[in-house]
Amino acid sequence: MDAPARGALMFVRLLGALFVVATILALGLYWAECAFAKPPVPVAKLPCAEKLIPAALGFVILLRAKKIAAWLSDQFDG
């Protein structure tokens, strides 16, 4: 694997991990908003499910990283 393809793969993996980490941070912030409100508010399912969408996208990106990186490097080669 040459350097541009390796760089594209690293970029795609970083992007997928960023989606997952951002989702974890968003869920933690939502939990903190609910837990430290006066009076405490129960955590609702729908906002949690909405906040999990980027994590699902991040896991799909991580699973398909080689294909996405190959496509990305082909786009920039031509």
N, C-alpha and C positions, 0 to 999 in steps of 0.2 A: 504494500500500500504506500503510495507516494505521499509527499507532504501535504499537498492541497486536499487530497481525499481524507487524510487523517485530521486535518484542521476542520474540514466540514463535519466529520463524524464527532469530533470533540464539541463543536458548536451546537450540533443537534442534541447531543446528550446533555450539554449544559442547559439548553433551552427546556428540555423535558424535566430536568431536575428542578429548574427554576419554577416551573408551573406547580410541581408537587410541594416545594417549600413555601411558595406564596400561599397555597391553599391551606397548609398547616398553620401558617401565621394568621390567615384570615379567620379560620375556625377558632383559634386561640383567642383572638380579639373578640369574636362574637360571644364565646363562652364567658370571657371576662366582663363584657357588657351586661350579660344576663346575670352573672353571679354577684357582681358588685353593685347592682342597681338597688335602690331603696324603695320598696321591698324587692327582694330577689325575684326575678322573672324566670319561669321555666324555659328551657331551651326548646325551640320549636323545630319540628322535623323539616318543614319546607325550606326555611333559610339555610339549614345545614346541607340539604340536598343540593340547593342552588350553589352553595360555596364549594361543593365537591366536584362540580363539572370541570373546572380547570385541572384538578388532580387526575381525573379520568383521562383528559386530553394529554396530560404529561406522561402518564403511564403508556398510552398508545404511542406517543412519540418515542419513548424509551424502547418500547418493544420493536418498533419499526425504524430504529435509528439508522441502520445501514442502508436501507432502501431510500430513506429520505435524504441521507447524506450523498448517496450516489446520484439521486435526482438533482440535488442542489449543485453538486460539482459539475454535472452535465449541463445545467443551465448556465453556469458561469464560463464553461469552456467554449461553448458555441457562440 
